[in-house]
Structures are given as structure tokens and as C-alpha cells.
Amino acid sequence: MRKIYLSAIGFSLLCRLNTSAQATKDSTSVNKTPVTLSAPVKTDTSGYKSRKLHIDEIDFVTSYYGQTGNHSAVTGGIGTEQVTDIANGLTLNMVWQNKANIKNTLELGLGFDYHSAASQAYVSKTGASSPTGTRLYPSLDWTAENTKTGTSFGAGAYYSGEFNYQSLGAGLHFSQKTSDRNGEFSAKVQGYFDKVTLIYPSEFEPVTSTYPNFGEGDHEGRRNYDSSPRTTLSASLSYSQMINSRLQVMLLGDLVTQHGFLSLPFHRVYFNNGKDTIERLPSSRFKLPVGIRLNYFLGDNIIIRSYYRYYRDNWGIKSNTAGIEVPYKITPFLSISPFYRFYNQSAAKYFAPYETHNASEQYFTSNYEYAKFNSQFFGVGFRLAPPAGVFGWQNLHELEIRYGHYTQTTDLVSNVISLNLGFK
């Protein structure tokens, strides 16, 4: 079942990289940026010679996510939101350089999640549906960089699949560094083309279906379900600039448009007359987030990383996000990174709580993702990167553990812990 909570793998990558703006809820892939506690040092790469294809780095991330709450959209905005998720991701980076001095990077990714959501059982009125599910999401990204001109171009392809949806994605990205290498402009366009399986609550299941309850049986009845398309197109622009040896600024902006079936058919809505139906939302949505990042190098051991984003869409949601992270180098190979993020949003114009909607309304949802709320997310990370390798194993060049605690004024609470291993 497609999840609406913070992805555990996404949390690990986001906290580790701190270089990508959040454009949509379904976060897209980001390019890995080495973690450093000093100002970037310009490197002359013009003398590189042709190099054959070789494995540059392998990253493995595993994480555990746990969530509690009492506003499940499956049961109309009431009921348990208890969720657990175990996520694992493997990324293989391969590099080669040709005679034209073009550096090519091929990134192969594979992720697998196993989750359990208590509310998922109540797709069936009796609670007999399966509460568990899995997700598989491979990815492929290629980048070619001209080290003389500072220009790079690339393309990517993505897939994500669960029992109730399939998603194919593709994207192009481009970047250009300034002549002094202190600034960089980046652009990215992406498209995701989903098929949403029309799994209804058991009381609304079409009588022609031979597989009445999601998660029951051996899943062979899946072929009897209809599906509906959903398309998401996004364009992202950013510009980063080193103001001086200590201060770096990045400006970010995104345009996101969605069309197709944007509701989830297994989400119930209860009207104020006691009757119930399924969620109904418009077939199009436009999102506009803009943001700024400021990184300040406070000496050789401390970085102050700050971030602000403003978001609005044509469903009536406006939000603000402000975050800060302060990596501190305890020793030359051990650092600690406490972080904090505050978020608030207004409610979508189609949202109302349990038994509040009027049956005459055109659109309606009781999914608290669209409610008015504030949230806080805070935690700490530890990164170990000794020159001789972690635990004396030279190929294991990096180990990072991160923990985050999330609270929302709707009483949703979650915790996530992740482990990242970097191999050279």
C-alpha cells in the first residue's frame, strides 16, 4: 500500500546529503555530495587521463521507521495510524573517463521496503485485509561531466512498485559551473507515470470483482482490478554560489504539476448525515515550492547548515519549512550532527474531519495529510570516517548512524533510525 509517512530511506539520504530541496511528497533521487567540514577546495582535473570503467563507491542504507497516530484515512479520519517500515537500499557508483576528458558516472540503485500498517487491515470492513506489504524500487542514473568546461548532463530512469500501484519515471538533468568554479547552475526535469490500482473499501467493492478485499487470498485476483493513471511532471532549478571562503548560498525553485487519479480509492469519508463514501479529489494539482540554503563554515570543525522553504498549491495548502543542522568534527575522523526542522501548513480546501463533510460537496477528504498542522523533526547523526577504514577495514571508508523523532499537532508521532555504510 502506498505510504503517506516519511520514507525511512528518504530520511537517511536527506539527512546525510543536505543538498536537495524537497519538491514533492514523493521525493525524487538526489546526487550524492561528499560530506565535508571545511570549505570546498578547487581541484584541477584538466590533467586527467582516460580511465576504464571501475567501481568508485558502494553505499548501503538500512533503516527502521515506527509511527503512531489516531487519524487513519482508511477509516475516515479516525482509527489507528500505527505503521512500521524496514527499508534497505543499495547504490553502486561506477566511473570512467574517456579520451575527450569526459567523466562518466553510472549510478545503479535498488531499494526494498517491508511495511506493516494497522489501518490497512480495515480496507475490509471487518479488518480482515492484510496489514503488510512490500515495495521494490530500482533506479538508474547516468551523468557525463566535462571537467574542462564545468558542464554536466545526465539522464535517469526509475521504477517503484507495490501491490496497489506501479510507477515508471524518467528525468534529465544539467549543470554548469561558473568560470571561477565558485558558482553552479542546475536544472532538472522529471516525469512519473503511475497506475493506481482501484482497490475500494469492501462495502464499495464492485460486484464484478472476484477478489473483494485488498490483501486477502493469494493475490491472483489482482488481474480483475481496474487501474487509473496518474502523471507527475516537475522542473527544478537551483543556483549555488560561494560568497566567500566561509559562506555558501543556494537558491532553489520547483514547478510541479499532477494530473489523473489523485485520490486513493480505499480512503473513506463519513458525511455529517452518517453516510459514508470514498475520497474524491480534483484530477489536477499544481505545486510551487521555493527555498534557500545557507551553509556557513564556522572554523575548521563546525558547519552551520540552514534551510527555508515556502510552498503553496492550488488546493489551498500553504506551508513553511525551516531547518538547521550543525555538524561538529570531534576528531579528524568522527563528527556529530544535531538537526532540527519546523514545519507548518494550512489545510486544503477539500479537507474536513470525520462526519463533518456535507454530502452536497463536490470534493472531500478526511486524510490528515491535508489538514492544518505544525510539526517538529529533530535528532542527531554520528559519522565515522577514519583514514585506515572503519574498524580497520580499509574498504569500509564511512559509517553513519542517524536518529530522528517527529511530532505533529495532530498527535502523529514517529521515530526513525538509519545506518549507512560507504565502501570504496
C-alpha positions, 0 to 999 in steps of 0.5 A: 500500500502506498505510504503517506509517512516519511520514507525511512530511506528518504530520511537517511539520504536527506539527512546525510546529503543536505543538498536537495530541496524537497519538491514533492511528497514523493521525493525524487533521487538526489546526487550524492555530495561528499560530506565535508567540514571545511570549505570546498577546495578547487581541484584541477582535473584538466590533467586527467587521463582516460580511465576504464570503467571501475567501481568508485563507491558502494553505499548501503542504507538500512533503516527502521521507521515506527509511527503512531497516530489516531487519524487513519484515512482508511477509516475516515479520519479516525482509527489507528495510524500505527505503521512500521517500515524496514527499508534497505537500499543499495547504490553502486557508483561506477566511473570512467573517463574517456579520451575527450576528458569526459567523466562518466558516472553510472549510478545503479540503485535498488531499494526494498521496503517491508511495511506493516500498517494497522489501518490497512487491515480495515480496507475490509470492513471487518479488518480482515485485509492484510496489514503488510506489504512490500515495495521494490524500487530500482533506479538508474542514473547516468551523468557525463561531466566535462571537467574542462568546461564545468558542464554536466548532463545526465539522464535517469530512469526509475521504477517503484512498485507495490501491490496497489500501484506501479510507477515508471519515471524518467528525468534529465538533468544539467549543470554548469559551473561558473568560470571561477568554479565558485558558482553552479547552475542546475536544472532538472526535469522529471516525469512519473507515470503511475497506475493506481490500482482501484482497490475500494473499501469492501462495502464499495467493492464492485460486484464484478470483482472476484477478489473483494478485499485488498490483501486477502487470498493469494493475490491472483485476483489482482488481474480483475482490478481496474487501474487509473493513471496518474502523471507527475511532471516537475522542473527544478532549478537551483543556483549555488554560489560561494560568497566567500571562503566561509559562506555558501548560498543556494537558491532553489525553485520547483514547478510541479504539476499532477494530473489523473487519479489523485485520490486513493480509492480505499480512503473513506469519508463519513458525511455529517448525515452518517453516510459514508463514501470514498475520497474524491479529489480534483484530477489536477494539482499544481505545486510551487515550492521555493527555498534557500540554503545557507551553509556557513563554515564556522572554523575548521570543525563546525558547519552551520547548515540552514534551510527555508522553504515556502510552498503553496498549491492550488488546493489551498495548502500553504506551508513553511519549512525551516531547518538547521543542522550543525555538524561538529568534527570531534576528531579528524575522523568522527563528527556529530550532527544535531538537526532540527526542522519546523514545519507548518501548513494550512489545510486544503480546501477539500479537507474536513474531519470525520462526519463533518463533510456535507454530502452536497460537496463536490470534493472531500477528504478526511486524510490528515495529510491535508489538514492544518498542522505544525510539526517538529523533526529533530535528532542527531547523526554520528559519522565515522570516517577514519583514514585506515577504514572503519574498524580497520577495514580499509574498504569500509571508508564511512559509517553513519548512524542517524536518529530522528523523532517527529511530532505533529499537532495532530498527535502523529508521532514517529521515530526513525533510525538509519545506518549507512555504510560507504565502501570504496 
